[in-house]
Amino acid sequence: MKGMTKEEIIEYLKSQGIPVGSWKDTEPKTVKSPILEKQKENLHKLAGLIENQISKDVETVADLHISLQKIRGRKDAK
């Protein structure tokens, strides 16, 4: 097949029983990868979990800061 013209390739394909003309008339399609869609869904879930954890951690740090201030206050009172 090396060095064949376009017409020669088309004739060869037709002689092998491969339809050629219908390739030009196909419409483009938009397809989605199931793997990528699942990863996208998992990332959205993970983002929510991380945001919740950050909120809890901020509250914990605030509570610990209050506790630390109370402990420091007791030492200063002595």
Helices and strands as residue ranges (DSSP letters): H 6-15, G 21-23, H 34-77
